[in-house]
Amino acid sequence: MSRLSIVSIIPYKILPAKLGGEKGIAVFNEYLSREVNLVGVTTQNNDPALAKGYKLLNILSDSRLRYVNLFLYFRIRRILLNEKATHLLIEHPYYGWLAWLLRRTMPIKLIVHSHNIEYMRSKSIGRSWWKLLKWYEGWVYRSADKVFFISDDDRDFAGKELNVRADKSMTVTFGIELSGVPSDISEKRGAVERLHGIDPSEKILLFNGALYHSTNYDALRVILDEINPLVLSTAGFRYKIIVCGKGLPDFFNELKDYEDKNVIYAGFVDDISMYFKAADIFLNPILTGGGVKTKAIEALAMNCTVISTELGAMGIKEEVCGKKLLIVKEGEWKRFRDLIVSISDKNDQIPESFFQYYY
């Protein structure tokens, strides 16, 4: 039987993969290419040399206008013909209109790889046009031959709210490349302590994210203004909060006003896994946005306890996380503090079932 031939449209930078979403697509493509012939079509700010196992054509413009470029039909059609493609895969539903046109005029199957329910994210951050996006997103999913959802929660939601047939969808989780707890956790802990002048007796609490997204900087505000004051008032609890991520808005002033409140701003770091390994607890008080928070899955894979709001834990398979994923309701910041203090002295391990599910 001949191998399937897939052309995938990737509408933004994934290589080099630094952020969770970038890593998710990069790993997905790497492993998919072991089973099919895969060619990626992506933006010019990608590095094709970093693609593992597949060819990457960085021919799309970096301009936002790329999403409405009608002439892409002819370029993508030519690539599909040259590669003798049997399937067209699109990351996110953004290029659904283009995929629909190609599918209508060529003998190909269409796959949509969904990373969250887009319209719900837009609704949660107050975008007025979320209803239009809901219609478009549902239309794209229903037009596809197959839809890959990142979690069972998203798949069930799409079935109920967007009328996506169950037989046309399946769950393809965010994948990790670890088959077990890393062996260098103590080593990385020591490295982070030395780098930031943290005493070994202090607990390390971590927050990480693309800080230019309101979803993440709103969560950071909660940590700074709600959770940290409560932790500071806890007698005898010694700790540091490390904040990692690029794009921190200027109005945070590089967190200089919080330096005397046990907060360290590390900014963008090349190796976030070192910080996940070093941390005792990953703080995830997400209030807006949608989809699986891949950074929480990355933290769990490093045996780091995650304390999260319900929204921040949405889509994570709670039953495979053991006692490493702790969930509180939005606004219950005293309980959030209590969990930080109580869990920091426990030695629970992430279960093997976590790696069986996400690896």
MIVEXGU-884515 format. One record per residue: x, y, z of N, C-alpha, C in turn. Coordinates in steps of 0.2 Angstrom, whole numbers, padded with zeros to 4 digits, always signed. Example, Ala and Ser with C-alpha at 12.3 -4.5 7.8 and 13.67 -1.06 7.14 Angstrom:
<nodes>
+0066-0028+0039+0062-0022+0039+0066-0016+0039
+0064-0011+0035+0068-0005+0036+0064+0000+0039
</nodes>
This chain:
<nodes>
+0004-0006+0000+0000+0000+0000+0004+0006+0000
+0003+0011-0005+0007+0017-0005+0006+0022+0001
+0011+0025+0003+0010+0030+0008+0006+0036+0007
+0002+0038+0011-0002+0044+0010+0003+0050+0009
+0001+0055+0005+0005+0061+0004+0001+0067+0006
+0003+0071+0011+0000+0076+0015+0004+0083+0014
+0000+0088+0012+0003+0095+0012-0001+0098+0017
+0003+0101+0022+0001+0105+0028+0002+0112+0027
-0003+0116+0029-0003+0123+0029-0002+0126+0036
+0004+0129+0038+0006+0131+0044+0006+0138+0044
+0001+0142+0047+0000+0149+0046+0005+0154+0050
+0009+0151+0054+0014+0156+0058+0020+0152+0059
+0025+0156+0063+0031+0153+0064+0031+0147+0069
+0034+0141+0068+0035+0136+0072+0042+0134+0073
+0046+0136+0069+0053+0134+0069+0058+0140+0068
+0062+0141+0073+0063+0136+0079+0058+0137+0084
+0056+0131+0087+0050+0130+0091+0052+0132+0098
+0049+0138+0101+0051+0140+0107+0045+0140+0112
+0039+0142+0109+0033+0142+0113+0029+0135+0113
+0024+0134+0117+0021+0128+0118+0017+0126+0111
+0014+0131+0108+0010+0129+0102+0015+0128+0097
+0021+0131+0096+0026+0130+0091+0028+0123+0092
+0030+0121+0098+0033+0114+0100+0027+0109+0098
+0021+0110+0099+0016+0105+0098+0016+0104+0090
+0016+0109+0086+0015+0107+0079+0022+0104+0076
+0027+0107+0079+0034+0104+0077+0034+0096+0078
+0033+0095+0084+0033+0087+0086+0028+0083+0082
+0022+0086+0082+0016+0083+0078+0019+0081+0071
+0022+0086+0067+0024+0085+0061+0030+0080+0060
+0034+0081+0065+0040+0076+0065+0038+0069+0065
+0033+0067+0070+0031+0060+0071+0026+0058+0065
+0022+0063+0062+0018+0062+0057+0022+0060+0051
+0027+0063+0050+0031+0062+0044+0035+0055+0044
+0034+0052+0049+0037+0045+0050+0032+0040+0047
+0026+0042+0046+0020+0038+0043+0018+0040+0036
+0019+0046+0034+0016+0048+0028+0022+0053+0025
+0021+0054+0018+0025+0059+0015+0022+0066+0017
+0026+0070+0020+0023+0077+0022+0027+0082+0019
+0024+0087+0017+0027+0094+0015+0023+0099+0019
+0027+0104+0022+0024+0109+0025+0024+0116+0021
+0019+0120+0021+0019+0126+0018+0018+0131+0024
+0023+0136+0025+0023+0140+0030+0025+0147+0029
+0026+0151+0034+0028+0158+0033+0035+0159+0032
+0037+0165+0030+0045+0166+0028+0049+0166+0035
+0046+0167+0040+0050+0168+0047+0052+0161+0050
+0050+0156+0046+0052+0149+0048+0059+0147+0046
+0062+0143+0049+0069+0140+0047+0068+0133+0044
+0067+0132+0037+0066+0125+0035+0071+0120+0037
+0077+0122+0038+0083+0117+0040+0081+0114+0047
+0077+0116+0051+0075+0113+0057+0069+0108+0057
+0066+0108+0051+0061+0103+0050+0064+0096+0050
+0061+0091+0054+0064+0085+0055+0059+0080+0052
+0062+0077+0046+0058+0071+0043+0054+0074+0037
+0053+0080+0036+0049+0082+0031+0051+0089+0028
+0049+0090+0022+0051+0096+0018+0046+0102+0020
+0050+0108+0022+0046+0114+0024+0047+0120+0019
+0042+0122+0016+0042+0128+0011+0040+0134+0014
+0044+0139+0016+0043+0145+0019+0041+0150+0014
+0035+0150+0011+0034+0154+0005+0028+0159+0007
+0025+0158+0012+0019+0162+0014+0022+0169+0017
+0019+0174+0015+0021+0181+0018+0020+0181+0026
+0024+0185+0029+0023+0186+0036+0018+0191+0038
+0015+0195+0033+0010+0200+0034+0003+0196+0036
+0000+0200+0040-0007+0198+0042-0012+0197+0036
-0010+0200+0030-0014+0200+0024-0014+0193+0021
-0009+0189+0023-0008+0182+0020-0015+0178+0021
-0019+0179+0026-0025+0175+0028-0030+0177+0023
-0030+0182+0019-0035+0184+0014-0032+0184+0007
-0026+0181+0006-0023+0182-0001-0026+0176-0005
-0031+0179-0010-0034+0174-0015-0029+0170-0019
-0024+0174-0021-0019+0171-0026-0015+0164-0023
-0016+0163-0016-0013+0157-0013-0016+0151-0016
-0022+0152-0018-0026+0146-0021-0021+0143-0027
-0018+0147-0031-0015+0144-0037-0008+0141-0034
-0005+0144-0029+0002+0142-0027+0001+0135-0023
-0004+0135-0019-0005+0129-0015-0008+0123-0020
-0012+0125-0025-0014+0120-0029-0008+0117-0033
-0003+0121-0035+0002+0119-0039+0007+0114-0034
+0007+0116-0028+0011+0111-0023+0008+0105-0022
+0001+0105-0022-0003+0099-0021-0002+0094-0027
-0002+0097-0033-0001+0093-0039+0006+0090-0039
+0011+0094-0038+0018+0092-0038+0020+0087-0033
+0016+0087-0028+0018+0082-0022+0013+0076-0023
+0009+0076-0028+0004+0071-0029+0000+0070-0022
-0002+0075-0019-0005+0075-0012-0012+0071-0012
-0013+0067-0007-0019+0064-0006-0023+0068-0001
-0020+0072+0003-0023+0075+0009-0020+0082+0010
-0025+0087+0011-0023+0094+0013-0024+0095+0021
-0019+0097+0025-0020+0098+0032-0019+0105+0033
-0024+0108+0037-0023+0115+0039-0022+0115+0047
-0017+0119+0049-0017+0120+0056-0021+0126+0058
-0026+0125+0063-0031+0130+0064-0036+0131+0058
-0042+0134+0060-0047+0134+0054-0046+0141+0050
-0040+0145+0051-0040+0151+0048-0040+0151+0040
-0037+0146+0038-0036+0145+0030-0042+0140+0028
-0047+0140+0032-0053+0135+0030-0056+0137+0023
-0056+0144+0022-0059+0146+0015-0055+0143+0009
-0048+0144+0010-0044+0141+0005-0044+0134+0004
-0044+0130+0010-0045+0123+0009-0051+0121+0006
-0057+0124+0008-0063+0123+0005-0063+0123-0003
-0060+0129-0005-0059+0130-0013-0055+0124-0016
-0050+0122-0013-0045+0117-0015-0049+0110-0015
-0052+0109-0010-0056+0103-0010-0061+0102-0015
-0064+0108-0016-0070+0108-0021-0067+0107-0028
-0061+0108-0029-0059+0108-0036-0053+0103-0037
-0052+0099-0032-0046+0094-0033-0049+0088-0029
-0046+0082-0031-0048+0076-0028-0044+0074-0021
-0044+0079-0016-0041+0078-0010-0045+0078-0004
-0043+0075+0001-0046+0075+0008-0044+0081+0012
-0048+0083+0016-0046+0089+0020-0046+0087+0028
-0041+0089+0031-0040+0088+0038-0039+0094+0041
-0042+0096+0047-0041+0102+0051-0038+0100+0057
-0033+0103+0059-0029+0101+0066-0031+0107+0070
-0036+0106+0075-0038+0112+0079-0034+0112+0086
-0032+0118+0088-0028+0118+0094-0032+0121+0100
-0038+0124+0098-0043+0126+0103-0049+0128+0100
-0054+0130+0104-0060+0132+0100-0059+0140+0100
-0058+0142+0094-0056+0149+0093-0061+0154+0095
-0067+0153+0093-0072+0158+0095-0073+0159+0102
-0072+0153+0106-0073+0154+0113-0067+0158+0116
-0061+0157+0114-0056+0162+0116-0057+0169+0114
-0060+0170+0108-0061+0177+0106-0067+0180+0111
-0072+0176+0112-0077+0178+0116-0075+0180+0123
-0070+0176+0126-0068+0177+0133-0064+0183+0134
-0061+0185+0129-0056+0191+0129-0060+0197+0126
-0067+0197+0125-0071+0202+0123-0071+0205+0116
-0069+0200+0111-0069+0203+0104-0077+0202+0102
-0079+0208+0099-0086+0209+0097-0088+0204+0092
-0083+0202+0088-0085+0198+0082-0085+0190+0083
-0085+0188+0089-0085+0181+0091-0090+0177+0088
-0096+0180+0087-0102+0176+0084-0100+0174+0077
-0097+0179+0073-0095+0178+0066-0090+0172+0066
-0085+0173+0070-0080+0168+0071-0083+0161+0072
-0088+0161+0077-0091+0154+0078-0094+0151+0072
-0098+0155+0068-0101+0153+0062-0095+0150+0057
-0090+0154+0056-0085+0152+0052-0081+0146+0054
-0079+0145+0060-0076+0140+0063-0080+0133+0063
-0086+0134+0064-0091+0128+0063-0091+0126+0056
-0092+0130+0052-0092+0129+0045-0086+0125+0042
-0080+0128+0044-0074+0124+0042-0073+0117+0045
-0075+0116+0051-0075+0109+0054-0079+0105+0051
-0085+0107+0049-0090+0103+0046-0089+0101+0039
-0085+0106+0036-0083+0105+0029-0077+0100+0028
-0074+0098+0033-0068+0094+0033-0070+0087+0033
-0065+0083+0030-0066+0075+0031-0064+0073+0038
-0060+0076+0041-0058+0074+0048-0055+0080+0051
-0057+0080+0058-0055+0086+0062-0051+0083+0068
-0045+0085+0069-0041+0083+0075-0042+0088+0081
-0045+0086+0086-0045+0091+0092-0040+0089+0097
-0038+0094+0101-0032+0093+0105-0034+0090+0112
-0041+0090+0113-0043+0087+0119-0050+0084+0118
-0052+0079+0123-0058+0076+0123-0063+0082+0124
-0062+0086+0129-0066+0092+0130-0068+0096+0124
-0063+0098+0120-0064+0102+0114-0068+0098+0109
-0067+0091+0108-0070+0087+0104-0078+0087+0106
-0079+0086+0112-0086+0085+0114-0090+0092+0113
-0086+0097+0115-0089+0104+0114-0091+0106+0107
-0086+0104+0103-0087+0105+0095-0093+0101+0093
-0094+0095+0096-0100+0091+0094-0106+0094+0096
-0107+0097+0102-0113+0100+0105-0114+0107+0102
-0109+0111+0102-0110+0118+0100-0109+0120+0093
-0105+0116+0089-0104+0117+0082-0106+0112+0077
-0110+0107+0080-0113+0102+0076-0108+0098+0072
-0102+0097+0075-0097+0092+0071-0098+0085+0073
-0099+0081+0068-0101+0074+0069-0095+0070+0072
-0097+0066+0077-0092+0062+0080-0088+0058+0076
-0091+0055+0071-0087+0051+0066-0082+0054+0062
-0082+0061+0062-0078+0065+0058-0072+0068+0062
-0072+0066+0068-0067+0070+0073-0064+0064+0077
-0058+0066+0080-0054+0062+0084-0050+0067+0089
-0048+0064+0094-0043+0068+0099-0036+0066+0097
-0032+0071+0096-0025+0071+0095-0022+0075+0100
-0019+0073+0105-0017+0077+0111-0010+0081+0109
-0009+0086+0113-0002+0089+0113+0003+0084+0115
+0008+0083+0111+0013+0077+0113+0019+0080+0116
+0021+0075+0121+0028+0077+0124+0033+0071+0121
+0039+0073+0122+0044+0068+0119+0048+0065+0125
+0045+0065+0131+0048+0062+0137+0044+0056+0138
+0047+0050+0140+0043+0044+0141+0043+0043+0149
+0046+0047+0152+0047+0046+0160+0049+0053+0163
+0050+0053+0169+0052+0059+0173+0060+0060+0171
+0062+0066+0170+0069+0067+0168+0073+0065+0174
+0079+0063+0172+0084+0061+0177+0088+0067+0180
+0088+0073+0177+0092+0079+0179+0089+0084+0182
+0083+0082+0186+0080+0088+0189+0084+0091+0195
+0087+0087+0199+0092+0090+0204+0097+0095+0201
+0100+0092+0196+0105+0096+0192+0102+0103+0190
+0097+0103+0187+0094+0109+0184+0091+0114+0190
+0089+0111+0195+0087+0115+0201+0093+0119+0204
+0099+0115+0205+0105+0119+0207+0107+0124+0202
+0106+0123+0196+0108+0128+0191+0104+0134+0191
+0097+0133+0192+0093+0139+0193+0094+0143+0199
+0095+0139+0205+0097+0142+0211+0103+0147+0211
+0108+0144+0207+0114+0148+0207+0113+0154+0202
+0110+0153+0197+0108+0159+0192+0105+0164+0195
+0100+0163+0199+0096+0168+0202+0097+0170+0209
+0102+0167+0212+0103+0168+0219+0098+0166+0224
+0095+0160+0223+0090+0157+0227+0093+0152+0232
+0091+0153+0238+0093+0148+0243+0090+0141+0242
+0094+0136+0243+0091+0129+0243+0085+0128+0247
+0084+0132+0253+0079+0131+0257+0072+0134+0255
+0073+0138+0249+0067+0142+0247+0064+0138+0242
+0057+0138+0242+0053+0135+0236+0053+0139+0230
+0053+0136+0224+0053+0139+0218+0046+0139+0215
+0042+0144+0214+0036+0145+0211+0037+0148+0204
+0034+0145+0199+0036+0147+0192+0029+0149+0188
+0030+0155+0185+0025+0157+0180+0028+0158+0173
+0025+0155+0168+0029+0156+0161+0023+0157+0156
+0025+0161+0151+0020+0162+0145+0022+0167+0141
+0019+0168+0135+0020+0173+0130+0016+0179+0134
+0020+0184+0136+0017+0189+0141+0014+0194+0137
+0015+0195+0130+0011+0200+0126+0004+0198+0125
+0002+0191+0127-0005+0189+0126-0009+0191+0133
-0014+0195+0132-0018+0197+0138-0020+0191+0143
-0021+0185+0140-0023+0179+0144-0017+0178+0149
-0011+0179+0147-0005+0177+0151-0004+0183+0156
-0004+0189+0153-0003+0195+0158-0008+0196+0163
-0014+0194+0161-0020+0195+0166-0019+0190+0172
-0016+0184+0170-0014+0179+0175-0009+0181+0179
-0004+0184+0176+0002+0187+0180-0001+0192+0185
-0005+0196+0183-0008+0201+0188-0011+0198+0194
-0015+0192+0193-0018+0189+0198-0012+0186+0203
-0007+0184+0200-0001+0181+0204+0002+0187+0208
+0003+0193+0205+0006+0198+0209+0002+0202+0214
-0005+0203+0212-0009+0207+0216-0014+0203+0221
-0015+0196+0219-0020+0193+0223-0016+0187+0227
-0012+0183+0223-0010+0177+0226-0003+0178+0230
+0001+0182+0228+0008+0183+0231+0007+0187+0238
+0003+0192+0238+0002+0195+0245-0001+0190+0250
-0005+0185+0248-0007+0180+0253-0001+0176+0255
+0003+0174+0250+0009+0169+0252+0014+0173+0256
+0015+0180+0255+0019+0184+0258+0017+0184+0266
+0011+0184+0267+0008+0184+0274+0009+0178+0278
+0011+0172+0274+0011+0166+0278+0018+0165+0281
+0018+0165+0288+0024+0165+0292+0028+0159+0291
+0034+0160+0290+0039+0154+0289+0040+0151+0283
+0036+0153+0278+0036+0150+0271+0041+0154+0267
+0046+0151+0265+0052+0154+0261+0051+0152+0254
+0051+0157+0249+0050+0155+0242+0052+0161+0238
+0053+0159+0231+0054+0164+0226+0049+0163+0220
+0046+0168+0217+0042+0167+0211+0046+0169+0205
+0047+0165+0201+0051+0166+0194+0046+0167+0189
+0046+0173+0185+0042+0174+0180+0046+0174+0173
+0044+0169+0169+0048+0169+0162+0043+0170+0156
+0046+0173+0151+0042+0174+0145+0044+0181+0142
+0043+0181+0135+0044+0187+0132+0038+0191+0131
+0040+0198+0129+0034+0202+0128+0031+0205+0133
+0034+0206+0139+0030+0209+0145+0029+0216+0143
+0022+0218+0144+0021+0225+0142+0024+0230+0147
+0026+0236+0144+0029+0241+0147+0026+0243+0154
+0020+0243+0155+0017+0245+0161+0018+0241+0167
+0021+0235+0166+0024+0231+0171+0031+0233+0174
+0034+0237+0170+0041+0240+0172+0045+0234+0174
+0045+0229+0170+0050+0223+0171+0049+0221+0178
+0044+0222+0181+0042+0219+0188+0047+0222+0193
+0050+0228+0192+0054+0231+0197+0051+0232+0204
+0044+0234+0203+0041+0236+0209+0039+0229+0214
+0041+0224+0211+0040+0217+0215+0046+0214+0217
+0052+0217+0216+0058+0213+0217+0059+0212+0225
+0056+0217+0229+0056+0216+0236+0051+0211+0239
+0047+0208+0234+0041+0204+0236+0042+0197+0234
+0049+0195+0233+0050+0188+0232+0049+0186+0224
+0049+0191+0220+0047+0190+0213+0054+0191+0209
+0055+0187+0204+0061+0187+0200+0059+0187+0193
+0060+0192+0189+0058+0192+0182+0064+0190+0178
+0064+0184+0175+0069+0181+0171+0068+0183+0164
+0063+0185+0161+0062+0187+0154+0061+0180+0150
+0063+0181+0144+0063+0175+0139+0069+0171+0141
+0068+0165+0141+0074+0160+0142+0074+0155+0137
+0080+0153+0135+0081+0149+0129+0079+0142+0131
+0080+0140+0137+0078+0133+0139+0073+0133+0145
+0067+0133+0143+0062+0134+0148+0061+0127+0152
+0063+0121+0149+0063+0115+0153+0067+0115+0159
+0073+0119+0159+0077+0119+0165+0073+0122+0171
+0069+0127+0169+0065+0130+0174+0059+0126+0177
+0056+0122+0172+0051+0117+0174+0054+0112+0179
+0060+0110+0177+0063+0105+0181+0065+0107+0188
+0067+0114+0188+0069+0117+0195+0063+0119+0199
+0057+0120+0196+0052+0123+0200+0048+0117+0205
+0046+0119+0210+0042+0115+0215+0034+0115+0212
+0032+0121+0210+0025+0122+0208+0025+0127+0202
+0021+0125+0198+0019+0130+0192+0012+0133+0193
+0012+0140+0193+0006+0143+0194+0003+0145+0188
-0004+0143+0188-0008+0143+0182-0015+0146+0183
-0015+0153+0185-0022+0156+0187-0025+0159+0181
-0026+0155+0176-0029+0158+0169-0036+0160+0170
-0038+0166+0168-0045+0168+0168-0048+0169+0162
-0045+0169+0156-0047+0170+0150-0044+0166+0145
-0047+0166+0139-0043+0162+0133-0047+0155+0133
-0044+0151+0129-0047+0144+0128-0042+0139+0126
-0043+0133+0125-0039+0128+0123-0035+0125+0129
-0031+0120+0127-0026+0117+0132-0020+0121+0133
-0019+0122+0139-0013+0126+0141-0007+0121+0141
-0003+0121+0135+0002+0117+0134+0008+0117+0139
+0009+0123+0142+0014+0124+0147+0013+0120+0153
+0006+0119+0155+0004+0115+0161+0006+0108+0160
+0005+0106+0153+0007+0099+0152+0015+0098+0152
+0018+0103+0149+0025+0103+0150+0028+0102+0157
+0025+0107+0161+0027+0107+0168+0026+0100+0171
+0020+0097+0170+0018+0090+0173+0023+0085+0171
+0025+0085+0164+0030+0081+0162+0037+0081+0165
+0038+0087+0168+0045+0088+0172+0044+0086+0180
+0038+0083+0181+0036+0081+0188+0035+0087+0193
+0033+0093+0189+0032+0099+0193+0024+0099+0195
+0023+0101+0201+0015+0101+0203+0012+0108+0200
+0006+0107+0197+0003+0113+0194-0003+0114+0198
-0004+0121+0200-0010+0123+0203-0013+0128+0198
-0019+0126+0197-0022+0130+0191-0030+0131+0193
-0032+0137+0189-0039+0138+0189-0043+0133+0185
-0049+0132+0185-0053+0127+0181-0051+0129+0173
-0052+0135+0171-0050+0136+0164-0043+0135+0162
-0038+0136+0167-0032+0134+0165-0030+0127+0164
-0035+0123+0167-0034+0115+0167-0038+0112+0162
-0042+0116+0158-0047+0114+0154-0043+0109+0148
-0046+0104+0147-0043+0099+0142-0038+0095+0144
-0035+0096+0150-0030+0091+0153-0033+0085+0156
-0030+0079+0154-0033+0073+0156-0032+0072+0164
-0036+0075+0168-0035+0075+0175-0033+0068+0178
-0037+0063+0176-0036+0057+0179-0029+0054+0178
-0025+0056+0174-0018+0053+0173-0013+0057+0176
-0015+0063+0180-0010+0067+0183-0009+0066+0190
-0013+0061+0193-0012+0060+0200-0013+0066+0205
-0009+0067+0209-0010+0073+0214-0005+0078+0212
-0003+0078+0205+0001+0084+0203-0002+0089+0200
-0009+0088+0198-0013+0094+0195-0018+0095+0201
-0018+0101+0203-0023+0104+0208-0027+0110+0205
-0033+0109+0206-0038+0114+0203-0042+0118+0208
-0042+0124+0207-0046+0129+0211-0051+0133+0207
-0056+0135+0210-0061+0139+0206-0058+0147+0206
-0060+0150+0200-0058+0157+0199-0060+0161+0206
-0056+0165+0208-0057+0169+0214-0055+0166+0220
-0054+0160+0221-0053+0157+0227-0045+0157+0228
-0043+0163+0229-0036+0164+0230-0033+0162+0236
-0037+0162+0242-0034+0160+0248-0033+0152+0248
-0038+0149+0244-0037+0141+0243-0031+0140+0239
-0030+0144+0234-0024+0144+0230-0017+0144+0234
-0017+0149+0238-0012+0150+0243-0011+0144+0248
-0016+0142+0250-0016+0136+0255-0013+0130+0251
-0015+0129+0245-0012+0123+0241-0004+0124+0240
-0002+0130+0239+0005+0132+0238+0009+0130+0244
+0006+0132+0250+0010+0131+0256+0010+0124+0258
+0004+0120+0257+0003+0113+0259+0007+0108+0255
+0007+0110+0248+0009+0105+0243+0017+0105+0243
+0020+0111+0245+0027+0112+0244+0031+0107+0247
+0029+0104+0253+0033+0099+0256+0031+0092+0255
+0027+0091+0250+0025+0084+0248+0030+0081+0242
+0030+0075+0241+0034+0072+0236+0031+0067+0231
+0024+0069+0230+0021+0065+0225+0024+0065+0218
+0023+0060+0215+0026+0059+0208+0021+0059+0203
+0023+0061+0197+0018+0061+0191+0017+0054+0189
+0011+0051+0189+0010+0044+0187+0013+0042+0180
+0015+0036+0180+0017+0033+0173+0011+0034+0168
+0005+0033+0170-0001+0034+0166-0001+0041+0162
+0002+0046+0165+0003+0052+0162+0007+0052+0155
+0013+0048+0156+0017+0047+0150+0014+0043+0145
+0010+0038+0147+0007+0033+0143+0002+0037+0138
-0001+0042+0141-0006+0046+0138-0003+0051+0133
+0002+0055+0136+0004+0061+0132+0010+0060+0128
+0014+0054+0129+0020+0053+0125+0019+0050+0118
</nodes>
